[in-house]
Amino acid sequence: MSEKSIESDVLNLVAEITGNRVEELSMNSSMHDTIRWTSLNHLEIVTQLETIIGKKLSLNEIVVISCIQDCVDIVKKYKNQ
């Protein structure tokens, strides 16, 4: 997967889960400044990331997810192994 492909896939994932349009999101969008990015939606995002990478994330990895860029970084980390 290319970096742009990963970014696009993660943006689409977050948009779908939160009910936002992709155009409303950026790599810096976070739970704190994105409408409908609730704690429940955050758990769904984590679950979907685990599905994409085929691995359960550690608690330490989960707690550092604060924005879309963090999600992208996790996918890149595991897809490049």
Backbone torsions as a table, in degrees:
resi	resn	phi	psi	omega
1	MET	NA	133.4	176.5
2	SER	-78.7	161.8	-179.9
3	GLU	-60.4	-42.3	-179.8
4	LYS	-65.6	-37.5	178.2
5	SER	-64.8	-42.9	178.4
6	ILE	-63.3	-46.0	179.1
7	GLU	-58.8	-45.5	179.9
8	SER	-63.2	-45.1	-179.7
9	ASP	-62.0	-42.5	-179.1
10	VAL	-69.6	-42.5	176.7
11	LEU	-58.5	-45.0	178.7
12	ASN	-63.6	-39.2	179.0
13	LEU	-62.2	-49.4	-178.9
14	VAL	-65.2	-40.1	178.6
15	ALA	-61.4	-44.8	-179.7
16	GLU	-63.3	-45.1	-177.2
17	ILE	-69.1	-39.9	-176.2
18	THR	-87.7	-14.0	-177.9
19	GLY	78.7	17.1	176.3
20	ASN	-95.1	160.7	173.0
21	ARG	-81.8	146.2	179.1
22	VAL	-55.0	-37.4	-177.9
23	GLU	-63.9	-20.2	179.9
24	GLU	-84.5	-8.3	-174.2
25	LEU	-111.3	156.3	173.9
26	SER	-140.5	176.1	178.4
27	MET	-62.4	-23.9	-179.9
28	ASN	-91.8	-3.2	179.2
29	SER	-61.1	137.2	-177.3
30	SER	-134.6	173.4	177.6
31	MET	-60.3	-30.3	-174.8
32	HIS	-79.7	-20.6	-176.9
33	ASP	-127.0	11.5	-179.0
34	THR	-115.0	121.1	178.9
35	ILE	-59.0	135.5	177.2
36	ARG	71.5	8.7	171.7
37	TRP	-89.1	81.2	-177.2
38	THR	-87.7	172.4	178.0
39	SER	-62.7	-36.8	177.1
40	LEU	-65.9	-43.5	177.1
41	ASN	-65.0	-33.3	177.7
42	HIS	-61.1	-43.5	177.6
43	LEU	-63.0	-38.3	177.4
44	GLU	-65.8	-39.5	176.7
45	ILE	-60.8	-46.0	178.8
46	VAL	-60.5	-44.7	179.7
47	THR	-60.9	-42.8	179.3
48	GLN	-68.5	-36.2	175.3
49	LEU	-62.1	-41.6	178.2
50	GLU	-61.8	-38.0	177.4
51	THR	-64.9	-43.2	-179.4
52	ILE	-62.3	-44.2	-176.3
53	ILE	-87.9	-12.4	179.1
54	GLY	70.7	29.5	-178.2
55	LYS	-152.1	146.5	173.6
56	LYS	-77.0	134.8	177.3
57	LEU	-80.8	147.5	176.4
58	SER	-75.5	161.9	177.6
59	LEU	-58.5	-40.2	178.6
60	ASN	-60.5	-39.6	179.0
61	GLU	-68.9	-38.7	-178.3
62	ILE	-66.2	-43.1	-174.6
63	VAL	-71.1	-19.2	179.0
64	VAL	-87.2	-5.6	177.7
65	ILE	-73.8	109.3	179.9
66	SER	-126.3	-9.8	179.2
67	CYS	-154.3	173.9	-178.3
68	ILE	-62.9	-37.3	178.7
69	GLN	-59.1	-37.2	177.0
70	ASP	-62.3	-38.9	177.2
71	CYS	-64.1	-44.5	178.8
72	VAL	-60.8	-44.5	-179.3
73	ASP	-60.6	-39.4	178.4
74	ILE	-65.1	-45.5	179.6
75	VAL	-62.5	-45.5	179.3
76	LYS	-60.2	-40.6	-179.1
77	LYS	-58.0	-47.1	-175.7
78	TYR	-84.2	-29.0	178.4
79	LYS	-75.0	-22.0	-179.4
80	ASN	-94.9	6.7	179.0
81	GLN	-84.6	NA	NA
